[in-house]
């Protein structure tokens, strides 16, 4: 109950900050819309301002917007007339599929590397893994994406450079179209996951129950996978939830490079067009998704680790 109340409070705070920041943006929304008219007279701009309620006080406009948001109405685009919710739903599949693929690839690579580094602590294996992950993290994801496009799409011609194939049309083609964006984004997450999981597993391997497991003759692989990995999973899960925000931010850039019709592309085009209603709605939905994801991670963390249960 307390967690739910906290979630609602955070969502309300996020909605207020989103609306406030957009309200503080330079320029006049009515003038932006009026500039698209053939004859943007002051009277026409005044009519737009009146119709949109821009003459109302800030709190009145915010509460009206919040009430409509709770009903699923985040407004309509200035450019296309499409509702914000419909636009987000239309662009969501590409971004959601990309994020899922990135998390799967990152964990499939990071968990074995972290386990190997923890089991070979302070050896050359551990140092090589540390150096490799540090080098991966030092490269911005957009540089990795451009390099991969050049190597795999332009030179080798084994993967498409840009574009997106919906998963419902062609599973194989859809996965191939997201290989380069997935690797580019995973390169920034893998080092984080490796360091966190390695540290937790090293701490766990020093516990008495690990010494007991070794004394009864259990294999190192069994000790790592069954006894050292599981206690470290709650911490790793928390880091995964926290990195959702960074992943969304990176996806905005990568989607532009790979021409993916995702949320990042929708955000970018809306900002360029000064479509404040669309930008405001998309930011709110992204922030809400981030908050809800962390709430679910906290609940799952409590389920995995009884010590943090209230």
C-alpha angles and dihedrals in degrees: 000000000000091000091051092050089049090051092052091048092051092048091051090049091049092050091052093049092047092051092043094050092049090047090054092052113120117256135040119277091210091053091049090054092041090054088065092060123094090235110025098190121173088248092055091048090049090052091051091049091050094046092051093046093240090142090064121096118270096253093050091051092046095050091047091050092045092050091052091045091057087055092052096258113125095163134256134286117263091216105044106014089234117140116253093236093052091048092051092047090051094051097037101084095065094047094043093049091048093051093048092049091048093052093046094049093043093052094042089055100035100048097057092042092050092047091049092047092048093049091048097042115178093000127118089265091057092047094049091051090048092050093046094050092045090054091049092052093047092063116079112236093240090057090050090050093051092047092050092048089054095045103037103027106029102030106026095024092207097125135037114260096213140001137065133246114204114242091233092059103045123356095195094044091047093053092046092051090057100043096095096044090046094053091045093054095039090057089070097045101044095068091051093050093045094053095046095046093043092054093048093047093049089053091048093048089061093059122109095243089060089054088051091050090052092048093057090054104256114163119254090243092055092047092051098045102036105030110021102036101050097059089051095052097083091057091046090049091053091051090049090054093047091050093057089088092051090047092054091049092050091047091060091062096039092050089058092051094047096037093236116170093229139127091279092058091047090051093047096050091045092052091049091051092045088237094163096175091057093044091049093050095046093049091050093051092047092049092046091050090051093049093046091047092054090047090054090046090053090051092049090046090056090049093051095042115038090190092076096048114118 
